[in-house]
Amino acid sequence: MNGKKFLIFLMSFLVCFAVALYLYMYLTGWFDIFLDSGFKGLYGK
């Protein structure tokens, strides 16, 4: 595998991971809780 193919594979993996993480956080309501009360709302004290 040469460098160009490796970079394309790496970037596509990172983009897929970022999209999956964003969708998980969006669908579980993490962003709403964080915007309402910050880290105290997420982690308690």
C-alpha angles and dihedrals in degrees: 000000000000125000097262094055091045093053092048090050092047095048093047090050092049093048091050091048092049092049092048092049092048093049092048092051092044096048095046093052097246093136094051093052092045094049092047100048110359123223092333090065092050101044105024118235 
